[in-house]
Amino acid sequence: MLFARLWRFEVGRGLDVGVFGLGSYYAFFAPKPGTNPLDYVYTSRWVGVVILAAWAAQGFGAWMKRWPLHQRLSQRATDPALRSPLKDAQNQIFCFTCWHALISGMMFFAGAVNLLPELRNLDHVDHWTNPVLVLAGVAISLVPTLMVWRALVPPKAAAPPRPWMADRRTEFVADQLLTFSYVVLSVTILGEAAMLQGTRPINPEGIIGWAATLLLLVPLLWLALVWFFVPFRMLLMLEELGTWKSRLALFAAMLPLISQYIVG
């Protein structure tokens, strides 16, 4: 029981704390202007391997989590006091799944270009195979999104899973894969020079100016950041999706990054 609680904390509030700490580091201990400690992200084959591993982990994690997740959701459906998040958050799930496809494509091509730098020169080579390679890359990049979507669709009762697929230990491994993919996404995005450096600080005057800035800007930035990070974490937080507890935790996790945009 204690292990289960620690496990749920790790993939829930634990990730929020980790993202908050990462964002705080880059917000308050950022390097000097014009420098970025993660410049190697775009020149390292090893980082390409890590990003592609995170991209693949999202698909494998979704595939492994499908049966245990729906086993638990089906139990909730039989309890009149509980409602399935698949019904309560249909619009959010649809939007996050569409956004997941875009993020998955970005990670796949970022990893591929780092792993195979020669792909950068394809734009300068006029060859009939280039469009074919691009289309093949787009199709492959969407595989994790397809796995996530399948994890959100109830499995057919006519095809029962193998015993190991319905085991809670399988879900634990799946959550570690999904957590890994989310952490890599967080590190690469929070480490972007364009995200945290070169932004023009907002300097409103007076209490009314600051109040108006926070009222209009913070929710907008929070929404943008949440839309970027939640899709790769959707399966981890599905059962809390749309609750105020989840929204406030996400806001607190993103606060250091938001403050960097406002203060500069």
Secondary structure, 3 states (H helix, E strand, C coil): CHHHHHHHHHHHHHHHHHHHHHHHHHHHCCCCCCCCCCHHHHCCHHHHHHHHHHHHHHHHHHHHHHHHHHHHHHHHHCCCCCCCHHHHCHHHHHHHHHHHHHHHHHHHHHHHHHHCHHHHHHHHCCCCHHHHHHHHHHHHHCHHHHHHHHHHCCCCCCCCCCHHHHCHHHHHHHHHHHHHHHHHHHHHHHCCHHHHCCCCCCCCCHHHHHHHHHHHHHHHHHHHHHHHHHHHHCCCCHHHCCCHHHHHHHHHHHHHHHHHHHHC
